[in-house]
Amino acid sequence: MLATNQIVYPDSDGQPMADNTKQFRWIMLIHANLNWLFRDEELVFVAGDLLWYPVEGNPKYRVAPDVMIAFGRPKGDRGSYKQWQEDNIAPQVVFEILSPGNTEGEMDRKLQIYARCGVEEYYIYDPDRFVLKGYQRSDDFYLERIDRMDGWTSPRLGITFELIEGELQLTHPDGRVFESFDNVATERDLICADNQQLESDKQQLETDKQQLEAEKKQLEAAKNKRDAKLRELGIDPDTL
């Protein structure tokens, strides 16, 4: 049994990860690509829809960013992100993907929490209205709105935000566009199909080569037979 004075920090707030498929798809796209981007960095923790408790002793003061990145913290599973157990390192970058259910008051509250708790970069995208907002820390307690997000490159992540015909496009530092699992799987299938075709073509070329070699031997045998017959008749085949 729990001691009467033991504080409980639930791993769930009872809210769904996403309100609709579009929001879920964007969350997964950003989470998966950032995981891939920092796959070799042991001290970069990337999480999606994970409860973050900034202050010990106050389990009601919590927030669950759609995606958050904590530099300086090891990878690994967590039930929640208790900041005091993470060397008091706050996630430096957070993303929120809006759904029709998000209210202005809710987003203002999150902005205040992120500003107060040390977030350096905060990005919001509304996939229904194609609205992209970004905030960057200007001092210890304030996140300042980024004037122009189209073409903006995250100082922490190195990724670039672009609006292509109104829709958000994110690119890796090397210029590769953020890819969904479906697209990666499709490309993998195409590569596999191409490899299979190349292997089939290679086998066909080998078969053709063997066939040509067999025909060459048959012609050589026929020539030798003809030359032998000519010599029997007293004719030198080399003079023909």
C-alpha positions as CSV (number, residue, x, y, z in Angstrom):
1,M,0.0,0.0,0.0
2,L,1.1,3.6,-0.6
3,A,2.0,5.7,2.3
4,T,-0.6,8.3,3.1
5,N,1.9,11.1,2.4
6,Q,3.3,9.6,-0.8
7,I,2.5,11.8,-3.9
8,V,1.2,10.0,-7.0
9,Y,2.2,11.2,-10.4
10,P,-0.1,9.4,-12.9
11,D,1.3,8.3,-16.2
12,S,-1.9,9.2,-18.0
13,D,-4.2,12.2,-17.9
14,G,-7.1,10.2,-19.4
15,Q,-6.9,12.2,-22.6
16,P,-6.5,10.5,-26.0
17,M,-3.2,11.0,-27.9
18,A,-5.0,12.6,-30.8
19,D,-8.5,13.7,-31.6
20,N,-8.5,12.6,-35.2
21,T,-6.4,10.8,-37.8
22,K,-4.9,13.9,-39.3
23,Q,-3.6,15.1,-35.9
24,F,-2.3,11.6,-35.1
25,R,-0.5,11.4,-38.5
26,W,1.3,14.7,-38.0
27,I,2.4,13.7,-34.4
28,M,3.7,10.4,-35.7
29,L,5.5,12.0,-38.6
30,I,7.3,14.5,-36.4
31,H,8.1,12.0,-33.7
32,A,9.4,9.3,-36.0
33,N,11.6,11.7,-38.0
34,L,13.1,13.3,-35.0
35,N,13.8,9.9,-33.5
36,W,15.6,9.0,-36.8
37,L,17.4,12.3,-36.8
38,F,18.9,11.8,-33.4
39,R,19.1,8.0,-33.5
40,D,22.9,8.0,-32.9
41,E,22.7,10.6,-30.1
42,E,22.4,8.7,-26.8
43,L,21.7,11.9,-24.8
44,V,18.7,13.1,-26.8
45,F,15.3,11.9,-25.6
46,V,12.3,12.2,-28.0
47,A,8.8,11.5,-26.8
48,G,5.2,11.8,-28.0
49,D,2.2,12.5,-25.7
50,L,4.2,12.0,-22.6
51,L,3.1,13.6,-19.3
52,W,5.8,16.1,-18.2
53,Y,5.8,17.1,-14.5
54,P,8.0,20.2,-14.1
55,V,7.8,20.6,-10.3
56,E,8.2,17.9,-7.7
57,G,5.4,17.8,-5.2
58,N,2.8,19.2,-7.5
59,P,1.2,16.4,-9.7
60,K,-1.5,18.7,-10.9
61,Y,1.0,21.0,-12.6
62,R,1.6,19.0,-15.7
63,V,1.4,19.1,-19.4
64,A,1.7,16.6,-22.3
65,P,3.3,18.0,-25.4
66,D,2.4,16.2,-28.6
67,V,6.1,15.9,-29.2
68,M,9.0,16.9,-27.0
69,I,12.8,16.7,-27.2
70,A,15.1,16.8,-24.2
71,F,18.8,17.3,-25.0
72,G,21.1,16.0,-22.3
73,R,18.8,13.1,-21.3
74,P,19.3,9.5,-22.2
75,K,17.0,7.5,-24.4
76,G,14.8,4.9,-22.8
77,D,11.3,4.2,-21.7
78,R,9.5,6.4,-19.1
79,G,6.0,6.4,-17.7
80,S,6.2,10.2,-17.5
81,Y,8.9,12.9,-17.6
82,K,9.6,14.0,-14.0
83,Q,11.9,16.9,-14.4
84,W,13.5,16.6,-11.0
85,Q,14.6,13.1,-11.9
86,E,16.0,14.3,-15.2
87,D,18.8,16.5,-13.8
88,N,16.2,19.2,-13.7
89,I,16.5,19.5,-17.5
90,A,13.3,20.7,-19.2
91,P,12.5,19.7,-22.7
92,Q,14.1,22.3,-24.9
93,V,11.8,21.9,-27.9
94,V,8.1,21.0,-28.0
95,F,5.5,20.6,-30.8
96,E,1.7,20.9,-30.6
97,I,-0.5,19.8,-33.4
98,L,-3.9,21.4,-33.1
99,S,-7.3,19.7,-33.5
100,P,-10.7,21.3,-33.6
101,G,-11.1,20.5,-29.9
102,N,-8.2,22.7,-28.8
103,T,-9.2,26.0,-27.3
104,E,-7.4,29.3,-27.3
105,G,-7.4,29.3,-23.5
106,E,-5.8,25.8,-23.5
107,M,-3.0,26.9,-25.9
108,D,-2.4,30.1,-23.9
109,R,-2.0,28.1,-20.8
110,K,0.5,25.7,-22.5
111,L,2.5,28.7,-23.8
112,Q,2.7,30.1,-20.3
113,I,3.8,26.8,-18.9
114,Y,6.4,26.2,-21.6
115,A,7.8,29.8,-21.1
116,R,7.9,29.4,-17.3
117,C,9.5,26.0,-17.3
118,G,12.4,26.6,-19.7
119,V,11.3,25.5,-23.2
120,E,13.6,27.1,-25.8
121,E,11.5,26.5,-28.9
122,Y,7.8,26.0,-29.2
123,Y,6.0,25.1,-32.5
124,I,2.3,24.9,-33.2
125,Y,0.7,23.7,-36.4
126,D,-3.0,23.6,-37.3
127,P,-3.3,21.1,-40.2
128,D,-6.9,22.1,-40.8
129,R,-6.3,25.8,-41.3
130,F,-2.6,25.4,-42.4
131,V,-1.5,27.8,-39.7
132,L,2.0,27.5,-38.4
133,K,3.3,29.4,-35.4
134,G,6.7,29.4,-33.6
135,Y,8.1,30.8,-30.4
136,Q,11.7,31.2,-29.3
137,R,13.0,32.0,-25.9
138,S,14.1,35.6,-25.5
139,D,14.8,35.6,-21.7
140,D,14.3,33.4,-18.7
141,F,10.5,33.8,-18.6
142,Y,9.3,34.7,-22.1
143,L,8.8,32.9,-25.4
144,E,8.8,35.4,-28.2
145,R,6.7,34.9,-31.4
146,I,8.9,34.2,-34.5
147,D,7.9,36.7,-37.1
148,R,8.3,34.4,-40.2
149,M,8.1,30.7,-39.9
150,D,8.3,29.9,-43.7
151,G,11.9,29.1,-44.2
152,W,12.7,29.1,-40.5
153,T,15.5,26.7,-39.3
154,S,15.3,25.4,-35.7
155,P,18.5,26.4,-33.8
156,R,18.3,23.2,-31.7
157,L,17.1,20.7,-34.2
158,G,18.5,22.0,-37.4
159,I,15.3,21.2,-39.3
160,T,13.6,23.7,-41.6
161,F,10.0,24.7,-41.7
162,E,8.4,25.5,-45.0
163,L,4.9,26.2,-46.2
164,I,4.3,24.5,-49.6
165,E,1.0,25.6,-51.0
166,G,0.0,26.4,-47.4
167,E,0.8,22.9,-46.0
168,L,3.7,22.4,-43.7
169,Q,6.8,20.6,-45.0
170,L,9.7,19.8,-42.6
171,T,13.1,18.9,-43.9
172,H,16.1,17.3,-42.2
173,P,19.4,19.3,-42.0
174,D,20.6,17.4,-45.1
175,G,17.6,18.6,-47.0
176,R,15.6,15.4,-47.0
177,V,11.9,15.9,-46.5
178,F,10.3,14.3,-43.4
179,E,8.9,11.0,-44.6
180,S,6.0,9.1,-43.2
181,F,6.3,5.3,-42.5
182,D,3.9,4.6,-45.4
183,N,6.2,6.6,-47.8
184,V,9.3,4.9,-46.4
185,A,7.7,1.5,-46.7
186,T,6.6,2.3,-50.3
187,E,10.1,3.4,-51.2
188,R,11.5,0.3,-49.6
189,D,9.1,-1.9,-51.6
190,L,10.1,-0.1,-54.8
191,I,13.8,-0.6,-54.0
192,C,13.2,-4.2,-53.3
193,A,11.3,-4.6,-56.6
194,D,14.1,-2.8,-58.4
195,N,16.6,-5.1,-56.8
196,Q,14.6,-8.1,-57.7
197,Q,14.3,-6.9,-61.3
198,L,18.1,-6.3,-61.4
199,E,18.7,-9.8,-60.1
200,S,16.3,-11.2,-62.7
201,D,18.1,-9.2,-65.5
202,K,21.4,-10.4,-64.2
203,Q,20.3,-14.1,-64.3
204,Q,18.8,-13.6,-67.8
205,L,22.2,-12.1,-69.0
206,E,24.0,-15.1,-67.5
207,T,21.6,-17.5,-69.3
208,D,22.1,-15.6,-72.6
209,K,25.8,-15.8,-72.1
210,Q,25.7,-19.5,-71.5
211,Q,23.5,-19.9,-74.6
212,L,25.9,-18.0,-76.8
213,E,28.8,-20.0,-75.4
214,A,26.9,-23.2,-76.3
215,E,26.1,-22.0,-79.8
216,K,29.8,-21.0,-80.3
217,K,30.9,-24.5,-79.3
218,Q,28.3,-26.0,-81.7
219,L,29.6,-23.8,-84.6
220,E,33.2,-24.7,-83.7
221,A,32.3,-28.4,-83.7
222,A,30.5,-28.1,-87.1
223,K,33.6,-26.3,-88.6
224,N,36.0,-28.9,-87.3
225,K,33.7,-31.6,-88.8
226,R,33.6,-29.8,-92.1
227,D,37.4,-29.3,-92.2
228,A,38.0,-33.0,-91.4
229,K,35.7,-34.0,-94.3
230,L,37.5,-31.6,-96.7
231,R,40.9,-33.1,-95.8
232,E,39.5,-36.6,-96.5
233,L,38.8,-35.3,-100.0
234,G,42.3,-33.9,-100.3
235,I,41.3,-30.3,-99.9
236,D,43.1,-28.0,-97.5
237,P,40.3,-26.1,-95.7
238,D,42.8,-23.2,-94.9
239,T,42.9,-22.4,-98.6
240,L,39.2,-21.8,-98.9
